[in-house]
Structures are given as C-alpha cells and as structure tokens.
C-alpha cells in the first residue's frame, strides 16, 4: 500500500504523488531543443523527484541517455576543484550504474589528464561513445563552493558549443537558487556571481512551484481511492489554507493524521484532524521545519522577517538580495508581495522566536477557565500584566528580534495558556504596523455540544517620536473584528518610548468603545 512520503525522493510505486512531469512542463521542450537550463526552488518542494522522473522517462523512450545525480557530496571539497570534479564524476558513475543500461554507461575509467578540465574531459569522452544524446541533471549544484563551482560552470559553458557529438545535448543545473545568485569566493569573501556568467549559455530558469488546490485534492484522493478513507471538503480546504500547497507540508499533514494519529479507515479525515495534525507538526518541529527556522538568526533572514513581523518596512539596502535569498529559502511566498509563505511557517517562526520567553511562563490553562468552560480573558490579561511587570524588560532584552520582542513575550504567554486546548491564529506583514491574534477555545454549551470561543487581540507598539497609536489601533481593530464578525476585542499597546513611565505605572486595563461602537478591552503595558 502506498503512503504519504515526507523523506527523500517520491516514487509512484510506493508513494502518493502528483505526477512529476506535470510539475515541470517546460523542461521537456527545452531538452528537445538541446538547451542548457536552471531549475531552482526551496527545499522539500519536489525538485529531485521531478528531475529523476523526467530522466527515467527520457531514457525509457529510447531517444536519450538521461541521468539525474547529486553534487552534494562534493561540498566538502571546498575550493579544491580537482577533488570536487572527481567527486561529481563518481556520483555520475554511481547513478549511471543504477539507472542506465550497459551500452549507455560512461567510460571506465574516466579520462584524468588535466585537473582543470576533469569534468569537461569526462563528459566529452562519454558523449563521443554514447549511442544516444546525453541529458544530464546536476542536482544540488549549489553545494559546490568557490573555485570548484566556477570551474564546473566554466567547463559546462566551454563544451556547450561542441554538443551533441562531443558534449551533453542538454544540461540542467538544479539547486536552491538561480545560477546568478550562486556564491563564490571573491576578494576574501563571498559574493554573488551576478549575471549567469560563467554559465551564460542557459536558455531558461525554471522555478518549481507549490501544489495548486486541485493538485492537493488529487493527491489526497489517491489515498481515498486505495483505502476508502475520505477527506471532508472542510478538511481539504483547511489543509490547502494552512500549507498554501507547500509539497512537504501537504504530505506531512496527511501523514500525521493517517500514521502518527492513526486515524484509520473508514473514519473520514475531518478539519479537526487537520488542525490537530498541524499543531503536532509545529510542536515536533520535524527536520524540514527545523532546517528553516535554523536560518532565522542569519542576518539576511533577520533583515526581512523582523520588519514582516513588526509591520514596518524593509531597509532599501537589504531589499533586493535579502528578499531574493529569503524567498529562495521558501520562508516568504513567491511573487511580488512579501509575506510569509504559509500559515504553518508563520506559526513556526513565532513559536521559535518566542521559545525562550515561553520557558519563563508558569501558569497553566486551568486557572483561566471558568465554570462554563470558557476562557476568562479579563483574568488572563491581568495575569499577563503581572507577568510583564516582573519579567517583561528582562525577557525583551534577551530576544534577538528586538523590534517585536514585546509582542513575542505576549504571544509566548498566550501560547503557554492556550496550548493543548485551543488554537492561536496570527496575522502579520509589512506595513500593517500591528499583529493580529485570534484565540479559538473549545467549550461545551448547555446541551453538551462543542462550541468555539473566539477572542481577537491586536498588538501595537508606541515608539519614540510617534503619536499615541490608540486611535489608529481602535480603527484597525474595528476592521479586524468586522472581518471576524465579532462585537468585542482586545487592544494591547506596548509603550517602548525612551521616556515612557516606569513599568509599574503604565500597566492599566480599561473598557472602552471602538469607533464602530464595539466593546474593547484596552491593556497598556
């Protein structure tokens, strides 16, 4: 029986999968024209699966000798371009021995005449003896560094002019970034290659996208067809909304429900199952999520994610290269709008950045749950005021994302209270100048039916040389409440001015009305 794969390459014999060829429809036409091209996308999006499947299909049709292989093991060679080339050629041979018939195999041994042209010489010798045109997919090409990367790119450019009889007919370089953004040693540091030179023979750069909603539905339908276990329409909608089609997340959500949570057929998979699976993934921080959050302390990532969370603007000096880098990592969505790629990443980022603060939160949910099963928000806010009075300044001083440190402390406090019982949805982005939170807390009504308590909270910061953000915050909160169809909300204003009153004097809670007449609890800290 097939299953949802979350580790390594997908194979349709064993895994539910979106047809690989459909994800790179332009690639086949480029190969047929003898083009050299680039495929790039964030990790865990299916690059390896798609190129491996395309290579097998091309070879199977009998027209080409096509091979997909990885350059990752050559990373350790660093600037030793001779060692790097030998490692790449060894990877080619291993792949060919598995995926190509004997008559299409590369020469044995590889010609090793000039250290500066091991790769070109080897590929030339193979192209001359191979009865079919060679098509080669260099996966993880950006694992090569410095002079090793430049040497490989220059040799591929050099032999391009003598294809197909003396060089590969078509070549694809596959990695995290486009070739112009590869890093190479320059003047004692790392700098971008800039133009696609020394690989200026490329005809296209293809970016592998995320799944569409139809593809997610079709993927999950494969499980239904083989097991009889259906996904409700609400579950499908929520799964796509949470993942925005990110392939690893789409598979991981379903895998969590079916395997880890052991929801077995014929029980249908509901939106509640998807919500629980999302929380479990975030708390477990699987390898893919961990590899992403590990980047949050990098200066280039920090320069983009912090203003995204704070709702301010990105510094012009960091904009082009840093935005491109963070987008290529997959943390922000493709396209012109700068926003976190999907709600799960948005939640993971907050959880990771507030983790150290959450460790200082002692209260459990029970003291804040009333006899009717609902959260007592007034008691909770007063408890946070006491917590902030005792720990706020110390905790904010220890967080590396200083611009959003107070908001992170409050979110850590709320997460500790709500975790395990309810959910917190978060909205933040460039230019918003606020963070919006929606607490969803389950309780049983008098008939014993489960209901959801919804509490909307808006977080704003009063900074130096700025006016009191109260009026603007109330107007923004009105818009948020109208969208949620709620008649009450909470506004939290953090006073971060240098001349702010002492912390003990500025913590106040009062009931006020919004411009639209909604009831608002105002917490100043």
TAVENJO-V63333 format. One record per residue. N is the residue number from 1. RES is the residue in three letters. NEAR is the number of other ideal C-beta (glycine too) atoms within 8 Angstrom. D_LAST is the distance of its C-alpha to the last C-alpha in whole Angstrom. Layout:
N RES NEAR D_LAST
N RES NEAR D_LAST
//
This chain:
1 UNK 4 56
2 UNK 9 54
3 UNK 10 50
4 UNK 12 47
5 UNK 12 47
6 UNK 9 43
7 UNK 3 45
8 UNK 5 48
9 UNK 6 50
10 UNK 10 51
11 UNK 7 55
12 UNK 7 56
13 UNK 5 58
14 UNK 7 55
15 UNK 11 52
16 UNK 11 51
17 UNK 12 50
18 UNK 11 50
19 UNK 7 53
20 UNK 14 53
21 UNK 11 55
22 UNK 6 53
23 UNK 11 50
24 UNK 13 52
25 UNK 7 55
26 UNK 8 55
27 UNK 14 56
28 UNK 10 60
29 UNK 7 61
30 UNK 13 60
31 UNK 15 62
32 UNK 6 65
33 UNK 8 65
34 UNK 9 64
35 UNK 10 61
36 UNK 12 59
37 UNK 15 55
38 UNK 15 52
39 UNK 17 49
40 UNK 14 46
41 UNK 11 43
42 UNK 8 40
43 UNK 8 41
44 UNK 9 42
45 UNK 13 43
46 UNK 13 46
47 UNK 12 48
48 UNK 12 50
49 UNK 11 51
50 UNK 15 52
51 UNK 16 54
52 UNK 12 56
53 UNK 10 57
54 UNK 17 58
55 UNK 14 60
56 UNK 10 62
57 UNK 10 63
58 UNK 12 64
59 UNK 14 66
60 UNK 6 67
61 UNK 7 69
62 UNK 5 71
63 UNK 6 70
64 UNK 13 68
65 UNK 12 67
66 UNK 15 64
67 UNK 15 61
68 UNK 12 58
69 UNK 13 57
70 UNK 9 54
71 UNK 15 53
72 UNK 8 50
73 UNK 10 53
74 UNK 15 54
75 UNK 10 50
76 UNK 6 51
77 UNK 12 54
78 UNK 9 51
79 UNK 9 54
80 UNK 8 57
81 UNK 14 58
82 UNK 9 61
83 UNK 10 60
84 UNK 15 57
85 UNK 15 60
86 UNK 10 62
87 UNK 13 59
88 UNK 13 58
89 UNK 12 62
90 UNK 9 62
91 UNK 13 59
92 UNK 13 61
93 UNK 11 64
94 UNK 9 63
95 UNK 11 61
96 UNK 13 65
97 UNK 8 66
98 UNK 6 64
99 UNK 10 64
100 UNK 11 67
101 UNK 5 71
102 UNK 5 73
103 UNK 5 75
104 UNK 11 71
105 UNK 9 70
106 UNK 11 70
107 UNK 9 72
108 UNK 6 73
109 UNK 5 72
110 UNK 12 70
111 UNK 8 72
112 UNK 7 70
113 UNK 5 72
114 UNK 6 69
115 UNK 7 66
116 UNK 7 64
117 UNK 9 66
118 UNK 14 66
119 UNK 13 63
120 UNK 11 66
121 UNK 13 69
122 UNK 14 68
123 UNK 13 67
124 UNK 12 70
125 UNK 12 72
126 UNK 11 71
127 UNK 16 71
128 UNK 8 75
129 UNK 6 76
130 UNK 11 73
131 UNK 5 75
132 UNK 9 72
133 UNK 14 70
134 UNK 17 67
135 UNK 15 63
136 UNK 13 60
137 UNK 16 57
138 UNK 12 55
139 UNK 14 52
140 UNK 10 49
141 UNK 12 51
142 UNK 9 47
143 UNK 12 48
144 UNK 12 50
145 UNK 11 49
146 UNK 9 50
147 UNK 9 54
148 UNK 17 55
149 UNK 13 53
150 UNK 12 55
151 UNK 13 58
152 UNK 15 58
153 UNK 12 57
154 UNK 9 59
155 UNK 11 62
156 UNK 14 61
157 UNK 12 61
158 UNK 8 65
159 UNK 14 66
160 UNK 11 65
161 UNK 6 68
162 UNK 8 70
163 UNK 13 69
164 UNK 10 70
165 UNK 7 73
166 UNK 9 72
167 UNK 14 68
168 UNK 13 66
169 UNK 12 66
170 UNK 16 62
171 UNK 12 59
172 UNK 14 56
173 UNK 13 53
174 UNK 14 50
175 UNK 12 47
176 UNK 9 43
177 UNK 11 43
178 UNK 9 46
179 UNK 13 48
180 UNK 9 47
181 UNK 12 44
182 UNK 12 46
183 UNK 8 45
184 UNK 12 48
185 UNK 9 49
186 UNK 7 49
187 UNK 4 49
188 UNK 4 48
189 UNK 6 45
190 UNK 6 44
191 UNK 8 44
192 UNK 8 45
193 UNK 14 48
194 UNK 5 47
195 UNK 6 50
196 UNK 10 52
197 UNK 8 55
198 UNK 8 56
199 UNK 13 56
200 UNK 8 57
201 UNK 8 59
202 UNK 13 56
203 UNK 8 57
204 UNK 9 54
205 UNK 10 50
206 UNK 11 49
207 UNK 8 46
208 UNK 12 46
209 UNK 8 43
210 UNK 9 41
211 UNK 11 43
212 UNK 7 43
213 UNK 9 43
214 UNK 6 46
215 UNK 10 47
216 UNK 15 44
217 UNK 9 46
218 UNK 9 49
219 UNK 15 48
220 UNK 13 47
221 UNK 8 50
222 UNK 11 52
223 UNK 15 50
224 UNK 11 51
225 UNK 6 55
226 UNK 7 56
227 UNK 8 54
228 UNK 6 54
229 UNK 14 50
230 UNK 7 48
231 UNK 12 45
232 UNK 10 44
233 UNK 6 43
234 UNK 8 39
235 UNK 14 39
236 UNK 13 41
237 UNK 9 38
238 UNK 11 35
239 UNK 15 37
240 UNK 12 37
241 UNK 8 34
242 UNK 13 32
243 UNK 14 34
244 UNK 11 36
245 UNK 13 39
246 UNK 16 38
247 UNK 12 41
248 UNK 10 40
249 UNK 12 37
250 UNK 15 40
251 UNK 13 42
252 UNK 13 39
253 UNK 15 38
254 UNK 15 42
255 UNK 13 43
256 UNK 12 40
257 UNK 14 41
258 UNK 13 44
259 UNK 9 45
260 UNK 8 42
261 UNK 11 41
262 UNK 6 45
263 UNK 9 45
264 UNK 5 48
265 UNK 6 51
266 UNK 5 51
267 UNK 7 48
268 UNK 9 46
269 UNK 14 43
270 UNK 9 40
271 UNK 10 37
272 UNK 6 35
273 UNK 12 37
274 UNK 15 36
275 UNK 10 32
276 UNK 10 33
277 UNK 14 35
278 UNK 12 32
279 UNK 9 30
280 UNK 11 32
281 UNK 14 33
282 UNK 12 29
283 UNK 6 29
284 UNK 6 33
285 UNK 9 32
286 UNK 9 36
287 UNK 5 37
288 UNK 11 37
289 UNK 11 33
290 UNK 9 33
291 UNK 9 35
292 UNK 12 32
293 UNK 11 29
294 UNK 7 31
295 UNK 10 31
296 UNK 11 27
297 UNK 7 27
298 UNK 7 30
299 UNK 5 30
300 UNK 11 31
301 UNK 15 29
302 UNK 12 26
303 UNK 12 26
304 UNK 16 27
305 UNK 13 24
306 UNK 11 21
307 UNK 14 22
308 UNK 14 22
309 UNK 14 19
310 UNK 11 17
311 UNK 13 19
312 UNK 8 21
313 UNK 6 24
314 UNK 12 27
315 UNK 8 28
316 UNK 5 32
317 UNK 4 33
318 UNK 11 32
319 UNK 9 33
320 UNK 5 36
321 UNK 10 37
322 UNK 13 33
323 UNK 13 33
324 UNK 10 37
325 UNK 12 36
326 UNK 13 33
327 UNK 11 35
328 UNK 12 38
329 UNK 12 36
330 UNK 14 35
331 UNK 14 31
332 UNK 12 31
333 UNK 10 34
334 UNK 5 37
335 UNK 4 37
336 UNK 2 36
337 UNK 5 33
338 UNK 9 30
339 UNK 9 28
340 UNK 13 28
341 UNK 10 31
342 UNK 12 31
343 UNK 10 28
344 UNK 13 29
345 UNK 13 28
346 UNK 11 25
347 UNK 12 24
348 UNK 13 26
349 UNK 14 24
350 UNK 12 20
351 UNK 10 22
352 UNK 10 23
353 UNK 12 21
354 UNK 14 18
355 UNK 9 21
356 UNK 9 20
357 UNK 14 17
358 UNK 11 18
359 UNK 6 21
360 UNK 8 18
361 UNK 11 17
362 UNK 4 20
363 UNK 10 19
364 UNK 6 22
365 UNK 12 22
366 UNK 5 24
367 UNK 8 22
368 UNK 11 20
369 UNK 9 24
370 UNK 7 25
371 UNK 3 29
372 UNK 5 29
373 UNK 7 28
374 UNK 9 25
375 UNK 15 21
376 UNK 9 19
377 UNK 9 16
378 UNK 8 15
379 UNK 9 16
380 UNK 12 14
381 UNK 12 11
382 UNK 9 11
383 UNK 11 12
384 UNK 13 10
385 UNK 12 7
386 UNK 8 10
387 UNK 12 11
388 UNK 13 8
389 UNK 9 8
390 UNK 6 12
391 UNK 9 12
392 UNK 13 9
393 UNK 7 11
394 UNK 7 14
395 UNK 13 14
396 UNK 12 13
397 UNK 7 16
398 UNK 7 18
399 UNK 14 18
400 UNK 6 20
401 UNK 12 19
402 UNK 7 16
403 UNK 9 16
404 UNK 12 14
405 UNK 12 13
406 UNK 12 9
407 UNK 13 11
408 UNK 15 14
409 UNK 16 12
410 UNK 12 11
411 UNK 14 14
412 UNK 13 16
413 UNK 13 14
414 UNK 14 15
415 UNK 12 19
416 UNK 10 19
417 UNK 13 19
418 UNK 14 21
419 UNK 7 23
420 UNK 4 27
421 UNK 7 27
422 UNK 10 25
423 UNK 8 24
424 UNK 13 21
425 UNK 8 22
426 UNK 12 20
427 UNK 8 21
428 UNK 13 20
429 UNK 10 23
430 UNK 11 24
431 UNK 7 23
432 UNK 10 20
433 UNK 9 17
434 UNK 11 15
435 UNK 14 16
436 UNK 13 17
437 UNK 14 17
438 UNK 12 20
439 UNK 15 20
440 UNK 11 24
441 UNK 13 25
442 UNK 9 28
443 UNK 11 30
444 UNK 7 33
445 UNK 8 34
446 UNK 3 37
447 UNK 4 39
448 UNK 5 38
449 UNK 6 37
450 UNK 7 34
451 UNK 8 32
452 UNK 8 28
453 UNK 12 25
454 UNK 10 23
455 UNK 11 19
456 UNK 15 18
457 UNK 13 14
458 UNK 16 13
459 UNK 12 11
460 UNK 14 11
461 UNK 11 10
462 UNK 12 10
463 UNK 7 13
464 UNK 6 15
465 UNK 3 18
466 UNK 6 17
467 UNK 3 16
468 UNK 6 13
469 UNK 12 13
470 UNK 9 13
471 UNK 7 17
472 UNK 9 17
473 UNK 13 15
474 UNK 13 16
475 UNK 10 20
476 UNK 12 19
477 UNK 15 18
478 UNK 12 21
479 UNK 8 23
480 UNK 12 22
481 UNK 16 22
482 UNK 8 26
483 UNK 6 27
484 UNK 9 26
485 UNK 5 27
486 UNK 9 24
487 UNK 5 24
488 UNK 8 20
489 UNK 16 17
490 UNK 13 13
491 UNK 15 11
492 UNK 12 8
493 UNK 15 6
494 UNK 11 5
495 UNK 10 6
496 UNK 9 9
497 UNK 8 12
498 UNK 4 14
499 UNK 3 14
500 UNK 8 10
501 UNK 6 10
502 UNK 5 10
503 UNK 11 7
504 UNK 6 9
505 UNK 6 9
506 UNK 11 6
507 UNK 12 4
508 UNK 7 7
509 UNK 11 9
510 UNK 6 12
511 UNK 6 15
512 UNK 7 16
513 UNK 6 19
514 UNK 14 19
515 UNK 6 22
516 UNK 7 24
517 UNK 5 24
518 UNK 13 22
519 UNK 9 20
520 UNK 14 16
521 UNK 14 13
522 UNK 13 10
523 UNK 14 6
524 UNK 10 4
525 UNK 14 0
//
